[in-house]
Amino acid sequence: MRLRKFLLLYIFLAVLALSWFGPGRSFSEEAALSSSEVEQIDRSIMAAPIQPKSEGPDIQVNSETPKILILEECVEIAIKNYLPLKIAKKNVKLAEWRLWETRRNMLPKVTVQWQEYTGKIYGRHFFGRKQSVDLQQTVFHGGEMFFTMKQAETNLKIVKREYARIKNDLMLQVKKGYYTLAKAKENVSLQADLSREVLRIYDMVSKQSEAGITSNLEFLNVSSQANQIKFQLASAKGDEEVANLILKQAMNLDMRESIDIEQSLEFKKAAVDFESVLADALVHRPEMQINSLMVSYYLYELKIANSKSWPKIDLLGSFGLAKEEFISKDQGIDPAAGTVDADQKLEQQWYAGVKCSVPMWGSTTEYSYTKEVWVPVVSSLRGTETITNSVKFNFLDNLAQYSDKFSADVDAARAKQELIKTKQDVTLEVKESCFNYEKAILQLDTAINKVKYQESDLELAKFRRQMDEAADSSVIESMIKLAQEKFGYTQALSDCNIAVASINKAAGIPDYFNDNRIHNDKK
């Protein structure tokens, strides 16, 4: 009973210590799922294998009036639903626990023991009890534990930047899908307006053809134009559905969920300086930060490998109480008569020592010094006190230290090469993003001029039609060209917004142009 109570108390204290000193108290909330929950998830995946169900804001499913979302809401939903981001969060939690483990390893190792045992010697049964606290403290390991802790800290920074990298890429995908859908919706609106106007002209020309006022050739020309507009409208609606599907995939929504977005494609020009964007990207881009930290990570790995060539010194100790005594009932003595063996008291029992290990050319020499004090046992009349010196030589048992050094050196060199390559890739991406932005601005200016020209041309065609100097087909042709140029303007707006999002992603800053601390406007 005493043993059971002691074990229960020790387990309770251990759980309490872990919950208090751990890196986070919400770890239990992210523990493994129960079997029933796993089965439910499996059934949901089989029912909808394309995308997981949304965990974002309340979205109406199969509703005639879907929820209207803005860009920020789309990004928020995507971040909540994106499985790689959830995995990255768990990796951050794991890295925090590993860091806490390395810090704990630098503290003394404490073991609490409690024993009760019975046996038989010289024909008599005996009883024993021991309770002790064992300690082990690392004095010097060549800095191995310290460098291991610093490596764990670096790893934690790496996984956090990996989370930022995944989020950065996801935001660009969502923004591209959002602006592509906005462009498709604007095209549907343009084609619908054009279709209504052309249908009105077609009905008028059809009546004139029946009355013999207009030629059959003009009627056929207008009919062909009307059919062309119907095809363009159907194609635009198909593009809108595809764009909506692409946005849902980027947001990781169930395909059955019905969403819509605001159609606004507002854009504000900003001067972009390649050198400034590049300077910010080399500092803030998650990929650059990750590769820089990877160099530090493997340099710590090299230091850990070098530390294994240094001597290792550890202190060992144990302090406790113990006793052994015969059980008097073996002699047939009546305990009530007071003639039983005297109950022995717990006496101090301890040992202390030092252990040293010295590596030499792939071999290891070990030396230990221990002083021990033991209580009397039933097989002896007195306790014992000993001092032990021990020397041991292990021949070529530590050859791995050399391969560890070479491996760490190769990994560090590879990390430096990856950093150089990442810098080149980031420079190229920033250059392409800035070039695409400048090209989109030129296309936007050109599209504005084309729209103005086609609006003037349409007004002229309508005026000539009123003067009976042009046919209705000429007016429709001008209307089609104006719709095309307006779509070109919408596409240029979409390209400008996507170019800005690409610069944000290339710089590693989600709101690069809105950040008051970081800006690249030319003065």
N, C-alpha and C positions, 0 to 999 in steps of 0.2 A: 504493500500500500504506500509506504514511504517513497519507494522508487517510482511508482506511478505518479504520485503527486509532484515529485521533483521534476520528472520528465514533462508533465503538463505545464508546470511553471516555467521551465526553460524554453519550451516551444512558444509559449505566450510572449515571453520577453524577446525572443528572437524575431517573431513576427512584428511585434511593436517597434523594435529597433529598425527593421527594414522599412516599415511604412513611414517611420519618422525621418530617417536619414537618406531615403531613396531620392532619385532625381525628380520624381514626380509622383503625386498621390493619386493620379487618375489612371495609373497603369492597369489596375484591375478592370477598369471599364473597357479596356482594349484587349482583354484576355481572349483565349480561344473560345469559339462559339460552341454551344452545346450541339449534340447530334440532331435534335429537332430543328434547331435554327439552320444547321447545314443542309438538312433535307429541304427546308423551305426555300433556301437560296438556290439549291439545285433545281427545284421545280420552277422557280421564277426565271432562271436562266434558260431552261428548256422551253418555257412558254414564250419568252421574248429574247431570242438569242442575239439580236442585233445590238441593242444598247440597254444599259441598266436603267431602272426607273429613276426619275428625277428626285433629288433631295433638296432642290432649291425652293424658291417661292412657289406659292400655290398656283399651278397652271391648270386651266380647265381642259379636260380631255373630251375629244369629240364634241366640242361645243360649237354652236353656230356663231358665237361671238367670242373668238379666242382672246386671250389676254394679250394686250399690247405691251411689248417689252422695249426698253431703251437699251443702248449698247452696254451700259454699266450693269444692268440686270442680267443680260446675256452672259457677260464675263463672270459675274458672281455665280450664276447657275452652273456654268462650265467648271469653275474651280471646285464647287461642292461635289460635282458628279464625276470628276476625272479620276479614274482608278490609279494611274501612275502617281498622282499627287497624294492620294491616300497612302500608297505604299511608301512614298518619300517621307511622309509624316511618321510612319512607323519606323523607318530607318533612322530618323532623327531621335526618336524615343530610344531605339536600340543603342545608338551612339552615346546617348546620355548615360544609359546604364553601364555601358562598357567604360566610360570615363570614370564613373563612380567606383567601379570595380578596381581600376588601376590606382585610384587614390586610396581605396581601402587597403590595397596590398602593401602600401608604404607604412601602414600602422602595424602594431604588434598583432600577432595571431594568438588568440586566446581560446583555450579549450577548457571547459568545465566538465569534470568527470565525477561520477558517483557510482560505487560498486558495492555489492553485497554478494558474498559467495560462501559456500559450504564445501566441506570435503572430509576425507578420512585419512588418518595417519597413525601408525602404531596401534591400530585397532580401535582408535577413538575418533569420533566425529568432531570436527572443529568448525568454527564460524569466523568469517572475516569481513571487515568493512574498510573501504577507502573512499576518500573524497579529496579532490585536488583541483588546482588550477594550473594548467600548462601554458607556458608563454614561449613565443619564438619571435625574435626581433632581428630584422636584417640591419646590419651595421654598415656594410659596404659591399656593393655588387658592381662596382665600376660605373655607377650611374645608370644601370639598366632600368631600374624601376622608375627613376625620374624621367628618363627619355621615353619610356613606355607611356607614362602619363601624358607627356607633351605630345606624343604621337596620337594618343586618344583625343586630346583636345583639338588637334589639327583635323582628325577624322570627323569630329563633330561639326567643325566649320565647313568641311567639304560637303557633308550630306545636307547641311542647311543651304549651301549655295546650289547644290543639285536640285533641291526643291524650288529655288528661285529660277533655275534654268528651265525646268519643266513648265513652271507657271508662265515664264516669259514666252516660251514657244506656243503654249496653249492660247495665250491672249492674242497673239498674232493670227492664229488660225480662226479664232472666233471673230475678230475684227474683219478679216478677209471675207468670211462667210456672211457677216452682217452687212457689209457694204455691197457685196455681190447681190444679196437679196434685195437691198434697197434699190440698187440699179435695175434689177429685174422688175420690181414692183412699179418703178417709175416708167419703165418701158411699156408695161401692160396698160398703165394709165394713158400714156401717149397714144398707143395703138387703139385703145378703146375710144378716145376722143376722136381720133382720125376716122375710125370705123363709123361712128355715128354721123359725122359730117359727110363722109363719102356715101353712106347709105341714103342720106337725105338727097344728095345730088343724083344718085342713081335712080331713086324713085321719080325725081323730076324729069330726068332724061328718058326714063322708061315711058312715062306718060306722053312726053313730046314725040317719042318714036311711034307710039300707037296712034297719035294724032297726025303723023306725017310731017311734023314741024322740023325734026332733025333727021339726019341721015342714019341709015342702018349701020354704017361704018363707025360713026361716033358712038352709037349705042353699044356696039360690040367692044369698042375701046374702053368705054366707061365700065362695062360689065367685067372686062378683064382686070381693070384696076380694082374694082370692088372685090373680086375674088382674091387678088393679091393681098389686099388689106385683111381679108378674113384669114388667109394663111399666116400673115405676119402676127395677127392677134393670137391665133392658136399657138404659134411658135413661142410668142412672148409668155403666154400662160404656162406653157411647158417649161420654159426656162425658169419661171418663177417657182414652180413646184420643185424643180431640181435644186435650185438655190436654197429653198426652204429646207429640203432634205439635207443638204450639205451643212447648213447652219445647225440643224438638230444633231447631226453627227458630231460636229465640233463642240456642241454643248453637252454631248452625251445624254441626250433625251431619248425617251421611248418614241419610236416612229409614229405611234398612235396619238401622241399628245399634239394638240392643236395650239400653235403659237403664231403671233404676228409681231411685226416690228414697226416702229415709227419710220416713215418714209423719208424723213429729212436727210439731206446730204449737205449740210452746211460745211463750209470750209473757209478757213482764215489763213491767208498766206503768211509765211514766216521765212526770213532769210536764213539759209542753211550754209554753214561753213564746214567744209570737210575736215579740216585740221582740228577744229574744236570738237566736232562729233567723235572723231577718232580718239582724241585725248580722253574724252569722257568714257568711251567704250573700253579702252584699255584699262581703265580703273574700275568701272562699274559692271562690265559685262560678266555674268556668272561664269561663263566658260573660262575667261581669263583668270578669275579669282580661283576657280577650281584647279586649274593647271598650276597656278602659282603655289597653291596649298599642297598640291601633289608633290611638287619638288621638295617642299619642307617635310612632307610626310616621309618620303624616302630618304632624306638626309637624316631624319631621326632614326629610320630603320638602319642606316649605316652606323650611326652612333651606338645603337643597341648591339649590333654585331661586334663592333670594336670593344664594347664594354665586357663582352664575354671573355676577352683575353686578359682581363684584370682579375686579381684575387677576389674571392668571396668570403666574407666574414659574417657569421650569424651567432647570435646569443641564444642559448636554450635554458630553460628553467622550469621547475615545477615545485609548487608548495602545497602541502595538504596535511591531512590527518588520516591515520590508519590504525588498525588493531587486528589481532588474531587471538582467539581463545577457544579452549575445548568446551564441548557441550557436556555437562556433568551427568546427564541422564544415562550416558553409556555405562557408568559405574554403578547404576542402581541406587544412587543416593537420593534421599527424599528432600526435595527443595524446601518443604515446610519445616524441616528440622534445622535448616540453616547450615547445612554441611555441603552446600554446592560450591563449585569453583567460583572464586571472586570474579565479578564482572570487570574486565579490563577497560581502562579508559583510552580514548583516542589520543594518540601521541603524534607529535610533529614528524613529518616525513618529507624530505625535499631533495632536490638535486639541482645543480647549476653547472653550466659549461659553455664552452665556445667551440665553434666548428669553423675551420678554415679550409678553403679549396684553392689551390694555385695551379692554373693551366700552364703547361710548358711544352711547346712544340707538338701539339696534338695529343699530349698525354696530360694526366691530372694527378697531382699529389694532394692528399687530404690529411689534415691533422685535426685532432679533437682533444679537448681537455675537459674532464667532467669530475665533479666532486658530488658524492651521493651520501645521504644519511637515511637509513631505513629503520623502521621500528622492529621490535622483536616479533618473531613468528613462532608458531607452535613447534616447528622442527628445530628451533634454536633457543637458547636461554637469553641471549642478549641481541640487541640491534647491531647493525653493521654500519661502518663508515668507510668509504673507499674514495680514492683519487685515481682516475684512469687517464693515461696518455696513450693516444693511438695515432699511428702514422700508416697511411695506405697509399700505394702508388698504382694508378690505373694506366696501363700501357695503351697509347693511341686510341683512347676512348672519346676524344674530343676533336676529331678531325672536321666535324661539321662547322666549327667556328670559321674555318677558312672559306668554305663554300658559301656560308651565310654572308661573309664580307663581300665576296665577289658578286653574289646575287643582289645584295643591297646596292652595290656600286652600279651594276647594270641597270637596275630599276631607277636609280636616281638620274643616270644619264638619259634613259628613255623618257623620264618625266620632263627633263629639260628640253629634249627634242620636241615633245608634245606641246610644251609651252610656246616654243618658237613657231611651230606649225599653227597652233591656235591663234597666235598673234597675226600671222599672215592671213589666215582665213577671216578673222575679224576685220582686218584692214580691207580685204577685198569686199566683204559684205557691206561695210560702211560705205565704201566707194560706190558700189552698185546701188545702194539705197539712196544716197545723195544724188546720183545720176538719174535714177528713176524719178525722184522727186522733181528735179529740174525739168526732165522730159515731160512729166505730168503737168507742170505749170505751163509749159509752152503749148501743150495740147489743149489745156483749158483756155488759154488766151485765144488760140486759133478757133476753138469751138465757139467761143462767144462771138467772134467776128463772123463766122459762118452762119450762126443763128440770126444775127442781125441782117445779114445779106439775104437769107432766105425769107425772112419776114417781109423785107422790102419787096422781094421778087413776088411773094404771094399777094401782097397788096396791089402790085402792078398788074398781076394776072387777073385778079378780081375786077380791077378797074377796066381792063381791056375786055373782060367778059361782059361787063355792064354796057360797054360801048359796042358790043357784038363784034369785037375784033379778035376774039380768041374763043376757043371751044371750052366746054366744061372739062374735057379730059386734060387740057392744059392747066386748069386750076387745080384739078386733083393731083396732077404731076407735081405742081409746086407744093401742094400740101404734103405729099409723100416725102419730098426732099426736105421740107421744114421739119417733119417728124424725125427723119433720119438725123438731121443736124442737132435737134434737141436731144435725141438719144446719145449722140456723140458728146454733147455737153455733159449729160448725166454720167456717161462713162468716164469722161475726164475728171469729173468731181469724185467719182468712186476711186479712180486711180490715184488722185491726190491724197485722199484719206488713207488708202492702203499704203501709199508711199510714206506718209507720216507714221503710220503704225509700224512699218518696216524699219524706219529710222529709230523709233522707240525701242524696238526689239534689238536692233544692232547696237544701240548704245547701252542696253541693259537697264533702261529706266522706263517704266510704264507710261508716265506722263512727262516725257522729256521736255516738251515745249511749254508745259504748264508749271514746271518746277521753278520756283523763284531762285533757288540756290544754284541751279545748273541751267545755263542757257547758252545758245550759240548764235544769237543774233549778231549780225555785223554792225559795228558801231560806226 
